[in-house]
């Protein structure tokens, strides 16, 4: 289905990059905006395929002829009141014309409210307990390792007797601070407060889950623990080396441990799927893309937060149920679901599926 979309250039004092959905029409901006630097969209080349086919998915048109109005900037990029007011004005203009309006909100704090109504909001970091009717998840996009290093051919692994769980990344050390955060977080969970945590709990989850896997005889582990997050590495050469070790760790594992970081989403989850690897997904009150159509528990070992101590058993049970050919097929399915729904071209090609799910003006932000 080809959608007619309307957007218009916003001249902001921050000179922000336009939303990637508009790249086929406006091009990739040369400005290195905060989103490109802070991890919202760290590798612009990941949009190359989408840029090639984007005009077959969308048609840029006038507001009067458009099906939807697209906010031209990501809300994570908005820093000044001037820019915010321009985006609010754009949304009001679209709604007055009777068009469904769409916003994109990336980054760690994208669960927060917008300053005005928008019909559909695609967010990276979401909490299911405070999700509104017009909130939907968007993927975190990065480098396609299979395209870059393996000529678009995934490396299938034969089913082993004992599964290998991989992880390459940062995990906090045990300290009084992390212990206090853990106690406070468990207390909030006990009282079932439907809100986002006021601090970073991703590293607390890793601090508990990774040793649990390492000590278990049910699985093998392939862990490379970093002293700092990848995005904090300033040396370009070292960053490339760390990145290569990261994807090699993924390729050389059967399952990939995936949990949230600072925001309530995981780059690693999407990268694992893109590599044809099965995520071990810790559900920290998350929302995943296309959850209204995709049964995500078919594509990963699903672990609730309160089941972290059972991760080895859950991986072993999931693995045992798969026949050797099913194990191979699932790896291909993980890559397929990423290509068809989670890559930029796959996500945007199916964006129209969200439109009937939201009635205009029923939800405020």
VEXDREN-2710 file (C-alpha; in Angstrom, 1 decimal):
% VEXDREN-2710
k/r/px/py/pz
1/UNK/0.0/0.0/0.0
2/UNK/1.5/3.3/-1.1
3/UNK/0.7/6.2/1.3
4/UNK/0.6/9.9/0.4
5/UNK/2.4/11.8/3.1
6/UNK/2.7/15.5/3.9
7/UNK/5.6/17.1/5.7
8/UNK/7.3/20.5/5.7
9/UNK/10.7/21.7/6.5
10/UNK/11.2/23.2/10.0
11/UNK/13.9/25.7/10.3
12/UNK/15.2/25.2/13.8
13/UNK/18.1/27.0/15.6
14/UNK/19.5/23.6/16.4
15/UNK/19.8/22.6/12.7
16/UNK/18.4/19.2/13.4
17/UNK/18.4/16.2/11.0
18/UNK/15.0/15.5/9.5
19/UNK/13.2/12.2/10.4
20/UNK/14.6/9.3/8.4
21/UNK/11.2/8.5/6.8
22/UNK/11.8/11.6/4.7
23/UNK/15.3/10.8/3.5
24/UNK/14.2/9.4/0.1
25/UNK/12.7/12.9/-0.6
26/UNK/14.9/15.3/1.3
27/UNK/18.1/13.3/1.4
28/UNK/20.3/12.6/4.4
29/UNK/21.3/15.9/6.0
30/UNK/25.0/16.6/6.3
31/UNK/24.6/18.1/9.8
32/UNK/25.7/15.7/12.5
33/UNK/22.7/16.1/14.9
34/UNK/22.5/14.9/18.4
35/UNK/20.4/11.9/17.3
36/UNK/23.2/10.8/14.9
37/UNK/25.7/11.2/17.7
38/UNK/23.9/9.9/20.8
39/UNK/22.7/6.6/19.4
40/UNK/19.2/7.3/18.1
41/UNK/20.4/6.7/14.5
42/UNK/24.2/5.9/14.9
43/UNK/24.8/4.6/11.3
44/UNK/23.2/6.6/8.6
45/UNK/24.1/3.9/6.0
46/UNK/21.5/1.6/7.5
47/UNK/18.9/3.7/5.6
48/UNK/20.5/3.0/2.1
49/UNK/18.1/0.3/1.1
50/UNK/15.1/2.3/2.3
51/UNK/16.3/5.4/0.4
52/UNK/16.4/3.4/-2.8
53/UNK/12.8/2.1/-2.5
54/UNK/11.2/4.8/-0.3
55/UNK/9.4/6.5/-3.2
56/UNK/7.7/3.2/-4.0
57/UNK/6.3/3.1/-0.4
58/UNK/5.4/6.8/0.1
59/UNK/4.5/9.7/-2.1
60/UNK/5.2/13.2/-1.0
61/UNK/2.1/15.3/-1.6
62/UNK/0.3/18.4/-0.5
63/UNK/-1.6/18.5/2.8
64/UNK/-4.9/18.4/1.0
65/UNK/-4.1/15.2/-0.9
66/UNK/-2.1/13.4/1.8
67/UNK/-3.2/10.4/3.8
68/UNK/-1.1/11.4/6.8
69/UNK/0.9/14.3/8.0
70/UNK/4.5/13.4/9.2
71/UNK/6.2/15.5/11.9
72/UNK/9.5/16.3/10.2
73/UNK/11.7/16.1/13.2
74/UNK/12.2/13.4/15.8
75/UNK/11.0/14.6/19.2
76/UNK/14.3/13.5/20.8
77/UNK/15.9/16.3/18.8
78/UNK/13.8/19.1/20.1
79/UNK/15.7/21.3/22.5
80/UNK/14.3/24.8/22.2
81/UNK/10.9/26.2/22.9
82/UNK/10.9/27.7/19.4
83/UNK/11.3/24.4/17.7
84/UNK/8.7/22.7/19.9
85/UNK/6.1/25.4/19.1
86/UNK/6.8/24.9/15.4
87/UNK/6.1/21.2/15.7
88/UNK/3.0/21.8/17.7
89/UNK/1.8/24.2/15.0
90/UNK/2.5/21.6/12.4
91/UNK/0.4/19.0/14.2
92/UNK/-2.5/21.5/14.7
93/UNK/-2.4/22.2/11.0
94/UNK/-2.6/18.6/10.0
95/UNK/-5.4/17.9/12.4
96/UNK/-7.4/20.9/11.2
97/UNK/-7.1/19.5/7.7
98/UNK/-8.6/16.2/9.0
99/UNK/-5.4/14.2/8.5
100/UNK/-4.0/11.5/10.8
101/UNK/-0.8/12.9/12.3
102/UNK/2.3/10.8/13.0
103/UNK/5.3/11.5/15.2
104/UNK/8.5/9.6/15.8
105/UNK/10.2/9.8/19.2
106/UNK/13.6/8.0/19.6
107/UNK/16.0/7.6/22.4
108/UNK/16.0/6.7/26.1
109/UNK/13.3/9.1/27.3
110/UNK/10.8/8.6/24.4
111/UNK/8.2/7.3/26.8
112/UNK/7.5/10.9/28.0
113/UNK/4.4/12.9/26.9
114/UNK/4.3/15.2/23.9
115/UNK/3.2/18.8/24.4
116/UNK/0.1/18.4/22.2
117/UNK/-2.1/15.7/20.6
118/UNK/-0.7/13.4/17.9
119/UNK/-2.7/10.5/16.4
120/UNK/0.1/8.0/16.2
121/UNK/3.4/8.1/18.1
122/UNK/6.2/5.7/17.3
123/UNK/8.6/5.4/20.3
124/UNK/11.8/3.5/21.0
125/UNK/11.6/3.4/24.8
126/UNK/8.2/2.5/26.1
127/UNK/6.5/1.0/29.2
128/UNK/3.6/-1.3/28.6
129/UNK/1.9/-0.4/31.9
130/UNK/1.7/3.3/30.9
131/UNK/1.2/2.9/27.2
132/UNK/-1.6/4.8/25.5
133/UNK/-3.8/3.7/22.7
134/UNK/-1.9/5.7/20.1
135/UNK/1.6/4.6/21.2
136/UNK/3.5/2.1/19.1
137/UNK/7.0/0.7/19.2
138/UNK/9.7/1.5/16.6
139/UNK/12.9/-0.4/16.2
140/UNK/16.4/0.8/17.0
141/UNK/18.3/0.9/13.8
142/UNK/22.0/0.2/13.3
143/UNK/24.5/-1.5/11.1
144/UNK/23.3/-4.6/9.2
145/UNK/26.2/-6.9/9.9
146/UNK/25.0/-9.6/7.5
147/UNK/24.9/-7.1/4.6
148/UNK/28.2/-5.5/5.5
149/UNK/30.3/-8.6/6.2
150/UNK/28.5/-11.6/4.8
151/UNK/27.0/-10.5/1.5
152/UNK/23.4/-10.8/2.9
153/UNK/23.9/-14.5/3.7
154/UNK/23.3/-15.4/7.3
155/UNK/25.6/-17.9/9.0
156/UNK/23.4/-20.7/10.2
157/UNK/24.5/-22.7/13.2
158/UNK/23.7/-26.4/13.6
159/UNK/21.9/-27.3/16.7
160/UNK/24.3/-28.3/19.5
161/UNK/23.5/-30.5/22.5
162/UNK/24.1/-27.6/24.8
163/UNK/23.2/-24.1/23.6
164/UNK/25.7/-21.2/23.7
165/UNK/24.4/-17.8/25.0
166/UNK/26.4/-14.8/23.8
167/UNK/26.8/-11.3/25.2
168/UNK/29.3/-8.7/24.4
169/UNK/28.8/-5.3/26.1
170/UNK/28.8/-3.3/29.3
171/UNK/27.6/-4.6/32.7
172/UNK/28.0/-2.6/35.9
173/UNK/30.1/-3.8/38.8
174/UNK/28.5/-4.7/42.1
175/UNK/28.5/-1.6/44.3
176/UNK/26.5/0.1/47.1
177/UNK/24.9/2.3/44.4
178/UNK/23.7/-0.6/42.2
179/UNK/22.5/-2.6/45.3
180/UNK/20.5/0.4/46.5
181/UNK/18.9/0.8/43.1
182/UNK/18.0/-2.8/43.0
183/UNK/16.3/-2.7/46.4
184/UNK/14.4/0.5/45.5
185/UNK/13.3/-0.9/42.2
186/UNK/12.1/-4.2/43.7
187/UNK/10.1/-2.1/46.3
188/UNK/8.4/-0.1/43.5
189/UNK/7.6/-3.3/41.6
190/UNK/6.1/-4.8/44.8
191/UNK/3.6/-1.9/45.0
192/UNK/2.9/-2.2/41.3
193/UNK/3.5/1.4/40.5
194/UNK/2.6/2.0/36.8
195/UNK/5.5/4.3/36.0
196/UNK/8.9/4.4/34.4
197/UNK/11.8/3.9/36.8
198/UNK/13.6/7.1/37.8
199/UNK/17.0/5.6/37.2
200/UNK/18.9/3.2/35.0
201/UNK/17.8/-0.4/35.8
202/UNK/19.2/-2.1/32.7
203/UNK/22.6/-2.7/34.3
204/UNK/21.0/-4.1/37.4
205/UNK/19.2/-6.7/35.3
206/UNK/22.5/-7.6/33.6
207/UNK/24.3/-7.7/36.9
208/UNK/21.9/-10.5/38.1
209/UNK/21.3/-12.3/34.8
210/UNK/24.8/-12.7/33.4
211/UNK/26.3/-14.5/36.5
212/UNK/23.2/-16.7/36.6
213/UNK/23.9/-17.9/33.1
214/UNK/27.7/-18.2/33.7
215/UNK/27.2/-20.5/36.7
216/UNK/24.7/-22.8/35.1
217/UNK/25.7/-26.2/33.7
218/UNK/22.6/-26.1/31.4
219/UNK/24.2/-23.6/28.9
220/UNK/27.5/-22.5/27.6
221/UNK/28.3/-18.8/27.7
222/UNK/30.3/-16.6/25.4
223/UNK/30.5/-13.4/27.3
224/UNK/32.8/-10.3/26.7
225/UNK/32.1/-7.8/29.5
226/UNK/33.1/-4.2/28.9
227/UNK/34.0/-1.6/31.4
228/UNK/32.0/1.1/29.6
229/UNK/29.2/1.3/27.1
230/UNK/30.1/1.2/23.4
231/UNK/28.8/4.7/22.7
232/UNK/31.1/6.1/25.4
233/UNK/34.2/5.0/23.5
234/UNK/35.9/8.1/21.9
235/UNK/38.8/6.5/20.0
236/UNK/37.6/5.7/16.5
237/UNK/40.0/2.8/15.9
238/UNK/39.2/1.2/19.2
239/UNK/35.5/1.7/18.5
240/UNK/35.8/-0.2/15.3
241/UNK/37.6/-3.0/17.1
242/UNK/35.0/-3.2/19.8
243/UNK/32.3/-3.2/17.2
244/UNK/33.9/-6.1/15.3
245/UNK/34.3/-8.1/18.5
246/UNK/30.6/-7.4/19.2
247/UNK/29.3/-8.9/15.9
248/UNK/31.8/-11.8/16.0
249/UNK/30.4/-12.6/19.5
250/UNK/26.9/-12.6/18.0
251/UNK/27.8/-14.8/15.0
252/UNK/29.6/-17.3/17.2
253/UNK/26.7/-17.8/19.6
254/UNK/23.3/-19.6/19.3
255/UNK/21.3/-17.3/21.5
256/UNK/22.0/-13.7/22.5
257/UNK/21.2/-12.3/25.9
258/UNK/19.1/-9.1/25.4
259/UNK/17.8/-6.7/28.0
260/UNK/17.2/-3.0/28.2
261/UNK/20.0/-0.4/28.7
262/UNK/19.4/3.1/29.9
263/UNK/16.2/3.3/27.9
264/UNK/13.6/0.5/28.0
265/UNK/14.6/-1.0/24.7
266/UNK/17.6/-3.0/23.3
267/UNK/19.7/-2.3/20.3
268/UNK/21.1/-5.9/20.8
269/UNK/17.6/-7.4/20.4
270/UNK/17.2/-6.0/16.9
271/UNK/20.8/-6.7/15.9
272/UNK/20.5/-10.3/17.1
273/UNK/17.4/-10.8/14.9
274/UNK/19.2/-9.2/11.9
275/UNK/22.0/-11.7/12.3
276/UNK/19.7/-14.7/12.4
277/UNK/20.3/-15.2/16.1
278/UNK/17.7/-16.1/18.7
279/UNK/17.3/-13.4/21.4
280/UNK/17.0/-14.3/25.1
281/UNK/14.7/-11.4/25.8
282/UNK/14.2/-10.0/29.3
283/UNK/10.8/-8.3/29.3
284/UNK/11.1/-5.3/31.5
285/UNK/7.6/-4.0/30.9
286/UNK/8.5/-3.5/27.2
287/UNK/6.5/-2.9/24.0
288/UNK/7.9/-4.4/20.8
289/UNK/7.1/-3.3/17.2
290/UNK/4.1/-4.8/15.5
291/UNK/3.0/-6.6/18.7
292/UNK/-0.6/-6.5/17.4
293/UNK/0.4/-8.9/14.6
294/UNK/3.6/-10.7/15.7
295/UNK/3.8/-13.3/18.4
296/UNK/7.3/-12.4/19.6
297/UNK/7.5/-15.4/21.9
298/UNK/7.9/-17.6/18.8
299/UNK/11.2/-15.8/17.9
300/UNK/12.9/-15.6/21.3
301/UNK/13.4/-17.1/24.7
302/UNK/11.0/-14.9/26.6
303/UNK/11.9/-14.1/30.2
304/UNK/9.9/-11.9/32.5
305/UNK/11.9/-9.8/35.0
306/UNK/10.8/-11.9/37.9
307/UNK/12.1/-15.0/36.1
308/UNK/15.7/-13.9/35.8
309/UNK/16.9/-16.6/38.2
310/UNK/15.4/-19.2/35.8
311/UNK/17.1/-17.9/32.6
312/UNK/19.3/-21.0/32.1
313/UNK/16.3/-23.4/32.6
314/UNK/14.2/-21.3/30.1
315/UNK/17.0/-21.3/27.5
316/UNK/17.5/-25.1/27.9
317/UNK/13.8/-25.8/27.7
318/UNK/13.3/-23.7/24.6
319/UNK/16.4/-25.3/23.0
320/UNK/15.4/-28.8/23.8
321/UNK/12.0/-28.4/22.1
322/UNK/13.6/-27.5/18.8
323/UNK/14.4/-30.3/16.3
324/UNK/17.7/-29.7/14.4
325/UNK/15.9/-28.5/11.3
326/UNK/13.6/-26.3/13.4
327/UNK/16.6/-24.7/15.0
328/UNK/18.0/-23.9/11.5
329/UNK/14.6/-22.6/10.3
330/UNK/14.2/-20.4/13.4
331/UNK/17.5/-18.6/12.6
332/UNK/16.3/-17.9/9.1
333/UNK/12.9/-16.7/10.5
334/UNK/14.7/-14.3/12.8
335/UNK/16.5/-12.8/9.9
336/UNK/13.3/-12.7/7.8
337/UNK/11.2/-11.0/10.5
338/UNK/13.9/-8.4/10.8
339/UNK/14.1/-7.8/7.0
340/UNK/10.3/-7.7/6.6
341/UNK/9.2/-5.7/9.7
342/UNK/12.2/-4.3/11.6
343/UNK/14.7/-3.0/9.0
344/UNK/14.0/0.6/7.9
345/UNK/12.5/-0.5/4.6
346/UNK/10.5/-3.3/6.3
347/UNK/9.2/-1.1/9.1
348/UNK/8.2/1.7/6.8
349/UNK/6.6/-0.6/4.2
350/UNK/4.2/-1.9/6.8
351/UNK/3.6/1.4/8.6
352/UNK/0.1/1.7/7.1
353/UNK/-1.0/-1.3/9.2
354/UNK/-1.0/1.0/12.3
355/UNK/-3.5/3.5/10.8
356/UNK/-6.7/1.6/11.4
357/UNK/-5.8/0.9/15.0
358/UNK/-6.2/4.5/16.2
359/UNK/-9.3/6.7/16.1
360/UNK/-8.5/10.4/15.8
361/UNK/-8.8/12.6/18.9
362/UNK/-9.7/9.7/21.3
363/UNK/-6.3/9.9/23.0
364/UNK/-4.3/12.8/24.5
365/UNK/-0.6/12.8/25.0
END
